Amino acid sequence: MQVFIRTLLTAGSALALMGTSSFAEELCKGFGPQTPRDISMKDGTNHRVFNLAPEASSMNLCNIHTHTNAEHKGPGFSISAGTGEHGGFKCNETDSLTAAELAMPTGGHNEEAFHGVKPGDTIEVHWVYSSCDVQPGKGLGACLSNSCANPQLRVESQVFLVVNDPKAANFMDFAYMGNAVNGFQQPKSLPAGTGTPVVFAGSTTGPSYTEATCSPLQVTWSVHPQCAKLDINSLNAWAKEDKVFEEDHSHGVRQLVTAQELLAPIQ
């Protein structure tokens, strides 16, 4: 989940946002469970308790954004992409794509394309939900308001392997485009068929955070364990048509949190 420090400050929030270290004394102290994590590993010794957020259908969608390479590690995305802001994990099928799947879209990356993503890349998409009565918009600031500065937050996460193939998943099926259901702002749908999501307590993510510089925000995560192929042309269409989020590029990643003291146990 992307870090939006300036947006939060601009929104007047009272929330103060907070290389993985191998030295325990360098770990941040006093913070709740952190994210991202290896969702196959259920252990954790951070027992800071907060109530898990309601199901996504009972909350307002407030933001959609992507990270290039998966921030989490899971059964379907376990190939290391290295460290740093552009590290993370790749889908397991990355090396088995065809030449056609890897071909650049007609016209390549023009000014209307979603920047920072090409066929063959892995992306992790975050649908962010808030308990506040808000409308979807740019950054995490869209998830709170002057009358609701400490919302419950939930992120639905799906990792995609981006291909040039119209038969792959269409991102516009998961777009917002002004959709509302039972009074809640909602995407048109969420991905399905990629395994039962792993639900756990965590935090916000993004490259500004490490195991030494932690996020104080409390987030309920729901991460699908398998990748799905996604048509890059539909991702470009989303950037062009679902303008409310002002997303025109894919963001960096926070490195995997491995210290047990910073992870909540997964039930």
SULCOR-V847872 format. One record per backbone hydrogen bond with DSSP energy under -1.0 kcal/mol. CO is the residue of the C=O (numbers start at 0). NH is the residue of the N-H. If there is no record, write none. Layout:
CO,NH ; CO,NH
//
This chain:
0,204 ; 3,7 ; 4,8 ; 5,9 ; 6,10 ; 7,12 ; 8,11 ; 22,25 ; 23,26 ; 35,256 ; 36,72 ; 37,40 ; 41,265 ; 54,57 ; 55,58 ; 59,129 ; 61,136 ; 62,127 ; 64,125 ; 65,250 ; 66,123 ; 69,88 ; 72,38 ; 73,76 ; 75,91 ; 76,73 ; 78,89 ; 81,87 ; 83,86 ; 84,252 ; 87,80 ; 88,69 ; 89,78 ; 90,93 ; 92,95 ; 97,101 ; 100,163 ; 104,107 ; 107,109 ; 109,112 ; 114,249 ; 117,120 ; 120,161 ; 121,68 ; 122,159 ; 123,66 ; 124,157 ; 125,64 ; 126,155 ; 127,61 ; 127,62 ; 128,153 ; 129,59 ; 131,133 ; 138,141 ; 139,142 ; 140,143 ; 144,147 ; 147,144 ; 151,130 ; 152,219 ; 153,128 ; 154,221 ; 155,126 ; 156,223 ; 157,124 ; 158,227 ; 159,122 ; 160,229 ; 161,119 ; 162,164 ; 162,231 ; 164,167 ; 168,230 ; 169,172 ; 170,173 ; 174,187 ; 175,178 ; 178,185 ; 180,183 ; 183,180 ; 184,60 ; 193,225 ; 197,222 ; 199,220 ; 201,218 ; 205,208 ; 210,27 ; 212,209 ; 218,201 ; 219,154 ; 220,199 ; 221,156 ; 222,197 ; 224,75 ; 227,160 ; 228,168 ; 229,162 ; 230,234 ; 231,235 ; 232,236 ; 233,237 ; 234,238 ; 235,239 ; 236,240 ; 237,241 ; 240,242 ; 241,244 ; 242,245 ; 247,114 ; 250,67 ; 258,261 ; 259,44 ; 259,262 ; 261,33 ; 262,45
//
